[in-house]
Amino acid sequence: MMAGSTTASNYELKPLSLPGATGVVRLDYFAYDRSTGRVWVPASNTGSVDVIDESSDAVSQVTGFKTGEVELRGRKVTLGPTAVSVGDGVVYIGNRGDSTLCIIDAHSLERGGCLQVAPPSAGPAAAPDGVVYIAATRELWITTGAPPLGISSADKSIQVFDASDPRHLTPKTKIPLNGSAEGYAVDNQRGFAATWNAGSTELQGLALDSARGFLFVACGDHVVNVDVARHGKIIDSLQTGPGLDNIDYSTDQKTLYAAASLAATLSIAEVGDDGKFHLKATVPTVKGARGVVAGKGETAYLIDPAEGRILKLTRK
């Protein structure tokens, strides 16, 4: 990793409060839709999905999602919609509160139908976790359970749904796994499966540069770049501080974003054609701010569950 010349003072963070948030909001996955310029935030225990307009920062709500009480690490907590993936003119929402997949029109924000993935009585082990739309095959893939919280997947598989009609999902097949998967990155260009050693047992989020064959893996307190286009070797490592979760990568800017919740920092690094990281800035955030998605240009968004808000990063 090489140091760059940009400093944290070149960026600013703007807090965006989520409607109805009066305390902790159990935020997990969120997504940016570049076709509409909107950020989609499943706000779990509020029973809503919040939608941020990138131009005005106005927040709209899609309400009416069921919530449910589940036990996590010996405590009863209320969960609702927690996962999201942008599809073809629609947005797919995974709900841990009632184990459903729901569909929202990406433009009108009108709610469509929902598909029951498992009976709510099956609990979080069978509820949707990571939800990813596969454009190349017009499929929606989901994992179940919550491995970081000690909840193994009920079936240890990736469930595959046919999304050829984007507004009507139908079960298609299952991809068996050797364990409980959570987050994953899909390469729409290559269409092959492989296993690589990222050099760590503390794996968190993934991000992919399909064009150059780089897979970025969050490993607790650092991110490694794995050369998946060739031999799966680790090219470089970027120290970020502890508390990484979901990371993201801007293909347009060739820039990686990694939020460390315990260190309360956001690392911003350009990635060269040789796969080496070039740190641009380490921006102070707040404790607990974890998970980041890249927006338009040099904009990015972080979740701040403790304060029930999103932090918007922009270049000054």
Secondary structure, 3 states (H helix, E strand, C coil): CEECCCCHHHEEEEEEECCCCCCCCCCCCCEEECCCCEEEEECHHHCCEEEEECCCCCEEEECCCCCEEEEECCEEEEECEEEEEECCCEEEEEECCCCEEEEEECCCCCEEEEEECCCHHHCHHHCEEEEEEECCCCEEEEEECEHHHCECCCCCEEEEEECCCCCCCEEEEEEECCCCCCCCCCCCCCCCCCCCCCCCCCCCCEEEECCCCEEEEECCCEEEEEECCCCCEEEEEEECCCCECCCEEECCCCEEEEEECCCCEEEEEEECCCCCEEEEEEEECCCCCEEEEECCCCCEEEEEHHHCEEEEEEEC
